[in-house]
Amino acid sequence: MSLSQLARSISESPTLKLNETAALLRDKGEPVIHLGGGEPRSKAPIDAIVGCASLLNTGDVKYTPADGIPALKKAIIHYTEEHYGRLVSPDHVIASSGAKQSIMVLLHAILDPKEEVIFPAPYWVSYPEMVKIAGGVPVPVTALDGGFEPTVQEIADAVGPYTKAVMLNSPNNPSGVVYSDEFVAGVVELCEKRSLYLIMDDTYNRLVFDGRVPGNCYRFSKDLTIDSSKLVVINCVSKMYAMTGFRIGWAVGAKDLIRAMTNIQSQETSGPAAPSQWAAVGALNGVQSCIESLRLTLENNRNVMMSRLAAFSGVRAVKPGGTFYCFPDFSAYEKDSQKLSRYLLDKVRVVTVPGREFGREGHLRMSFCGTAKDITEGIERIKWALDPNAPNELYLGNRKLMRDWQ
Ligand code: PLP
């Protein structure tokens, strides 16, 4: 088959692939524990359902403006004012089909061929592929000290004549790390000095633990108006309201940029699905306690995961400050993360995501968005599969496994 060079260079999303694999195994009755997931278990807020159902009940479901319905933009403007202290107008906002599409149209709007986008590693799996789809070159920056947060100098060292943007995701998928104020402030300053776009992917912004306050990059910006700024903030209803399937995200940025993004989106997909937009309006304008209750559940799950991992000799785990991911280092057991992840699925039916996909070998991404029971049992199984001192038998559901390997 004759496919484009681009199509041949883009790989499948490994996390979506893993979801399919887990679903197939479950359908076959396998006792799979999914620690690879990227979505909260809770249901969408009732206000979202009511908002969506009200539109569906009219049967009048039509195209919407390419950048989103006015009611959604109004709700996003309110959100931006409340959580970022920034007053913006509808011209500064575009709603898209998920944060993913907002980032994608943004990259299409700013990148010329071969221009570079810098982001710290480990990074969200989709960043390199999205930059490539937009014709750009991904430039991951790994901290020399082996940690999850590079220094501002390391980011600055990666800036070259082709650099167009820096992209930060904090709290971070996959490490769960919340970047320090010092780092974010330094990157904001660097981007403003060098006239680079700074894309703040705040998808997990509200899901932070240990009394942290959600980050606000605008605090560090010296650009006085949003229109003179190259700072773009990305958000979505997907994670904080457990509404991944509705596919609504947004970007807030300078008017000219948003207009260019809207033109691209209008040709690519038109506006996001109308029922989903009304669901997002319902969520954003509705009772907000669901976010806090999700956050508390996740913090508790994070604590369960950390205490289980602590009892696992040889595994090093940095305590996540947010998100629902942990990124432990398993290299003492196996350096090849794809091999290890495959092995854990084959032997003990636990789904994890190989660190290689996120730009860091030897690690596995393990989600704690499931139940505390799944986390406990999943880590028990992994321990059994890796630790030579574990007992010989393990029960997977009602199936008894005997260790037949070392
Ligand atoms: N950004 C990050 C860092 C993510 O982890 C995800 C989803 O996993 C997204 C963006 C995409 O969000 P959405 O589902 O709204 O497209």
Boltz pocket constraint, residues with backbone or C-beta under 6 A from the ligand:
constraints:
  - pocket:
      binder: B
      contacts: [[A, 38], [A, 97], [A, 98], [A, 99], [A, 100], [A, 101], [A, 124], [A, 169], [A, 171], [A, 173], [A, 201], [A, 203], [A, 235], [A, 236], [A, 237], [A, 238], [A, 244], [A, 247], [A, 248], [A, 249]]
      max_distance: 6.0
